[in-house]
Amino acid sequence: MQEFKREYSQFSLCGLNCSLCPRFQTAGASKCPGCGGKDFHLRHPSCAVITCNKNHDNVQFCFQCSSWPCDKYQKQKGSDSFITYKNVKKDLTRAGKNLDEYIDELNEKTSILKFFIDNFNDGRRKSFYCTAVNLLPIKDLRALYEKISSDAGLKSTNAREKAVFVSSELASSARKLNIDLTLRK
């Protein structure tokens, strides 16, 4: 499969928020460049969505296809991989209404995620942080970011205690909104 270049590699053709995926947030050899990112076609040579796109309208995002929403999006995928698929259709619909606004929000979420990973990851929480940031609304993430970044007590605790505190804050916010933060396998 030839390289599929896209302007926004942090938001995939199929609606995944690539920049909120643990594989995208990895520094090592297993780092995924995001859909349409450099060498994505080498890491995922048989992406069914890219193949479908090439056989149809060859667009940047599925919501731009003349068949949107097709059968793939009529039923929510019942399992997740490294990243949750729970909001794919909703995110594509929002991006279809105003792509620049959606990308701005995704960039803000990515910045908040990097803050959590860089400051509160005890080596076991990256996937949880990715899922939480992906699923929680931006207004709730902003509030948590403000609360956590201004908490002077976190500066004196160890990495594990910080990670437990941040994880519990994210989980508490999700429970209040009835959002399940577990990946579906």
Secondary structure, DSSP 8 states (H G I E B T S, - for coil): ------S-TTS-TTS--GGGSTTTT--STT----TTSTTHHHHSTT-HHHHHHHHTT--SSGGGSTT-S-HHHHS--S--SSS--TTHHHHHHHHHH-HHHHHHHHHHHHHHHHHHHHHH--SS-HHHHHHHHHHS-HHHHHHHHHHHHT-GGGGGS-HHHHHHHHHHHHHHHHHHTT---S---
